[in-house]
Amino acid sequence: TQLLEQSPQFLSIQEGENLTVYCNSSSVFSSLQWYRQEPGEGPVLLVTVVTGGEVKKLKRLTFQFGDARKDSSLHITAAQPGDTGLYLCARAGAGSYQLTFGKGTKLSVIP
Amino acid sequence: GAVVSQHPSRVICKSGTSVKIECRSLDFQATTMFWYRQFPKQSLMLMATSNEGSKATYEQGVEKDKFLINHASLTLSTLTVTSAHPEDSSFYICSAQGLAGGISQETQYFGPGTRLLVL
């Protein structure tokens, strides 16, 4: 099983602070997706990264794919209470569209 | 575009009864649908993959006779939890993949989930 390790598991910060969450694996990803899930709802796709070293920005969110394509990070600048949620990374299986999810980072942004 | 709905959003049932959950792709044809299960404070675990018109493929450890999946059309898949027990209480989420204008074939679009509580 090619596991995805996410860290930290929980993160509680004040509004306006910056934060970074990580997604790591011992094996190479062909691509990696980041999702955000709010309580009682399904996950919503934020971004897909494909190329080693790739950096994508989505407003205050910056996603980076490691050069070796074994790790990825999500950096949030000036966090807002609306950023609160469970951040999940996921990878597709080889030759398959099935997704394997990490355990997620539960982020709480305190006003 | 790419909206997926689930019905019901919440269901409470007695132990031993069966519960059917519907997953619909509202504005595209879903060639493949996936069913996930999520326990509190845990991640999504894939239960099964269903392709329209064929039998679902279940993940290891998921009982196919207990979790019946039907994908009879390109816009609807159903998950029936048969003879439900309290340990089946969970958040069930479906996702759909398909082809339509502006829709990425590789992207899974997730439904809002169904909260099942078995008493």
Interface residues (C-beta under 8 A of the other chain):
Chain A: Y35 G40 E41 G42 P43 V44 L45 T48 L88 A92 Y97 Q98 L99 T100 F101 G102 K103 G104 K106
Chain B: V4 Q6 T32 F34 K41 Q42 S43 L44 M45 L46 T49 F91 I93 S95 Q97 E106 T107 Q108 Y109 F110 G111 P112 G113 R115
